[in-house]
Amino acid sequence: MLNPNIEIKKWFYTELVSATGLGVYDGFSPENVGNEYIILEGRTSSQEQGKAGYTNAITIIVDIVTKNANFGYKRAEEISNLVLANINSDTTITLSNGFTSSALSVESVRNLDALNPIDNVFRTIIIYNIIITQN
Protein backbone atom coordinates (compact mmCIF):
# COMPACT_ATOMS: atom_id res chain seq x y z
CA MET A 1 0.00 0.00 0.00
CA LEU A 2 1.25 3.48 -0.90
CA ASN A 3 0.12 6.89 0.30
CA PRO A 4 -2.13 8.29 -2.47
CA ASN A 5 -1.93 11.83 -1.06
CA ILE A 6 1.65 12.16 -2.32
CA GLU A 7 0.77 11.41 -5.95
CA ILE A 8 -2.42 13.49 -5.98
CA LYS A 9 -0.54 16.46 -4.49
CA LYS A 10 2.04 16.28 -7.31
CA TRP A 11 -0.73 16.09 -9.91
CA PHE A 12 -2.66 19.06 -8.45
CA TYR A 13 0.53 21.12 -8.19
CA THR A 14 1.31 20.64 -11.88
CA GLU A 15 -2.26 21.34 -12.98
CA LEU A 16 -2.67 24.45 -10.81
CA VAL A 17 0.59 26.03 -11.97
CA SER A 18 -0.36 25.27 -15.58
CA ALA A 19 -3.87 26.74 -15.22
CA THR A 20 -3.00 29.89 -13.27
CA GLY A 21 0.73 30.59 -13.48
CA LEU A 22 0.68 31.29 -9.73
CA GLY A 23 2.90 29.97 -6.98
CA VAL A 24 1.45 26.83 -5.37
CA TYR A 25 2.47 25.95 -1.81
CA ASP A 26 2.00 22.85 0.32
CA GLY A 27 0.16 23.52 3.59
CA PHE A 28 1.24 27.13 4.08
CA SER A 29 2.92 29.92 2.18
CA PRO A 30 6.29 31.44 3.01
CA GLU A 31 6.45 35.08 4.02
CA ASN A 32 6.57 37.72 1.28
CA VAL A 33 5.22 35.48 -1.51
CA GLY A 34 3.35 38.20 -3.34
CA ASN A 35 -0.28 39.16 -3.71
CA GLU A 36 -1.70 36.04 -5.38
CA TYR A 37 -0.95 32.40 -4.65
CA ILE A 38 -2.53 29.00 -3.99
CA ILE A 39 -2.16 26.74 -0.98
CA LEU A 40 -2.86 23.00 -1.16
CA GLU A 41 -4.17 21.94 2.21
CA GLY A 42 -6.43 19.52 4.00
CA ARG A 43 -5.47 16.35 2.16
CA THR A 44 -7.31 13.46 3.75
CA SER A 45 -7.96 9.96 2.56
CA SER A 46 -9.77 6.87 3.70
CA GLN A 47 -8.97 3.47 2.33
CA GLU A 48 -10.82 0.23 1.75
CA GLN A 49 -9.28 -3.01 0.59
CA GLY A 50 -10.99 -4.78 -2.26
CA LYS A 51 -10.33 -8.05 -4.05
CA ALA A 52 -7.81 -6.60 -6.49
CA GLY A 53 -6.33 -3.66 -4.54
CA TYR A 54 -7.11 -0.61 -2.45
CA THR A 55 -9.67 2.12 -3.09
CA ASN A 56 -8.99 5.55 -1.60
CA ALA A 57 -11.50 8.34 -1.14
CA ILE A 58 -9.43 11.53 -1.09
CA THR A 59 -10.39 15.10 -0.26
CA ILE A 60 -8.06 17.96 -1.17
CA ILE A 61 -8.58 21.67 -0.52
CA VAL A 62 -7.37 24.34 -2.94
CA ASP A 63 -7.10 27.69 -1.14
CA ILE A 64 -6.80 30.67 -3.51
CA VAL A 65 -5.39 33.72 -1.73
CA THR A 66 -5.37 37.27 -3.08
CA LYS A 67 -4.21 40.44 -1.35
CA ASN A 68 -5.69 43.49 -3.00
CA ALA A 69 -7.38 46.62 -1.73
CA ASN A 70 -9.25 47.32 -4.97
CA PHE A 71 -11.09 44.22 -6.11
CA GLY A 72 -12.27 42.23 -3.09
CA TYR A 73 -13.27 38.70 -4.00
CA LYS A 74 -13.37 39.47 -7.72
CA ARG A 75 -9.77 38.44 -8.43
CA ALA A 76 -9.93 35.31 -6.22
CA GLU A 77 -13.10 34.26 -8.06
CA GLU A 78 -11.44 34.89 -11.46
CA ILE A 79 -8.60 32.58 -10.42
CA SER A 80 -11.09 30.00 -9.17
CA ASN A 81 -12.72 30.04 -12.62
CA LEU A 82 -9.33 29.23 -14.18
CA VAL A 83 -8.85 26.37 -11.72
CA LEU A 84 -12.37 24.99 -12.24
CA ALA A 85 -12.05 25.18 -16.02
CA ASN A 86 -8.92 23.04 -15.79
CA ILE A 87 -9.84 20.68 -12.91
CA ASN A 88 -13.47 19.57 -12.89
CA SER A 89 -15.57 16.40 -13.03
CA ASP A 90 -14.67 15.95 -16.74
CA THR A 91 -10.93 15.93 -15.94
CA THR A 92 -8.96 12.71 -16.33
CA ILE A 93 -6.30 12.21 -13.67
CA THR A 94 -3.23 10.21 -14.62
CA LEU A 95 -1.00 9.14 -11.74
CA SER A 96 2.09 6.97 -11.44
CA ASN A 97 2.87 4.09 -9.06
CA GLY A 98 -0.13 1.99 -10.07
CA PHE A 99 -2.79 4.51 -9.04
CA THR A 100 -5.81 5.13 -11.26
CA SER A 101 -8.50 7.73 -10.70
CA SER A 102 -12.08 6.69 -11.29
CA ALA A 103 -13.89 9.84 -10.11
CA LEU A 104 -13.29 13.53 -9.49
CA SER A 105 -15.93 15.93 -8.22
CA VAL A 106 -16.14 19.42 -6.75
CA GLU A 107 -17.69 19.27 -3.29
CA SER A 108 -17.92 23.03 -2.83
CA VAL A 109 -16.64 26.45 -3.81
CA ARG A 110 -16.89 29.21 -1.24
CA ASN A 111 -15.44 32.54 -0.27
CA LEU A 112 -13.82 32.53 3.14
CA ASP A 113 -15.43 35.16 5.32
CA ALA A 114 -14.54 36.62 8.72
CA LEU A 115 -11.10 37.82 7.68
CA ASN A 116 -9.81 41.14 8.91
CA PRO A 117 -10.88 43.67 6.24
CA ILE A 118 -7.90 45.89 7.06
CA ASP A 119 -5.55 43.16 5.75
CA ASN A 120 -7.27 43.13 2.32
CA VAL A 121 -6.90 39.34 2.05
CA PHE A 122 -9.57 37.51 0.04
CA ARG A 123 -9.74 33.73 -0.22
CA THR A 124 -11.78 31.34 -2.34
CA ILE A 125 -11.78 27.71 -1.23
CA ILE A 126 -12.41 24.79 -3.62
CA ILE A 127 -12.88 21.33 -2.11
CA TYR A 128 -12.33 18.34 -4.40
CA ASN A 129 -13.31 14.69 -3.81
CA ILE A 130 -11.38 12.04 -5.72
CA ILE A 131 -11.61 8.25 -5.85
CA ILE A 132 -8.28 6.53 -6.54
CA THR A 133 -7.61 2.82 -6.92
CA GLN A 134 -4.25 1.20 -6.33
CA ASN A 135 -3.65 -2.16 -7.97
Secondary structure, DSSP 8 states (H G I E B T S, - for coil): ---HHHHHHHHHHHHHHHHH--EEEESS--TT--SEEEEEEEEEEEEEE-SSSEEEEEEEEEEEEEE-TTTTHHHHHHHHHHHHHHSSTT---B-STTEEEEEEEEEEEEEE----GGGTEEEEEEEEEEEEEE-
